[in-house]
Amino acid sequence: MRAVAQRVVSASVTADGGRCSQIGPGLLVLLGIAPGDGAADAEWMSRKLVQLRIFDDCDGKMNLSLRDTGGGMLLVSQFTLYGDSSRGNRPGFSGAAGFTEARPVFQAVHRLSEHFLGRPVGCGWYGETMQVSLVNDGPVTLILDTPQR
C-alpha cells in the first residue's frame, strides 16, 4: 500500500459535477492499493497517517499529529501511484490491485482512520473520475509505503 500524504491548508474532491468532500487544515491522502494488500496493511497505514507528526508545534517544529491539532483528513483513491513508466511512454498499472480487490481495502483504511482519529474522515468516491483541489501547506509531502510482508 502506498500513500502520498500532503499537509494542507484546505483540500476538496469533487465528482459528477456536484458531489463534494472537503476539509480545512489537515492532511490530504492519495492512497494506492497493491495486489495482496489486506487488513494488516490497512491498519498500519491508518495508524501511521493519524499519528504522523508533521504539523508545527508552538516552536515551529513538526511535532504534532492530526489528533493533536484537530485537523481534518481527506482520503482519495489513487491507483496511478502504482503506475510503471520505466519502459515506453505509456504507463502500465499491473502493480495496482484491481477494483474488486482494492475497494474493500480502501474502505477499511477509511473506516480505521475514522476510528483512530476519533472523528469523520472525508473521502473521494472509489473508482470514479474525481477532481482534487488543495492548498499545500509548507509544502510538506511524504510518500508512505506499508512494510513488505
Summary of the structure (lengths in Angstrom):
residues: 149
radius of gyration: 15.1
end to end distance: 11.0
largest distance: 48.4
contacts: 461
relative contact order: 0.30
helix: 27%
strand: 38%
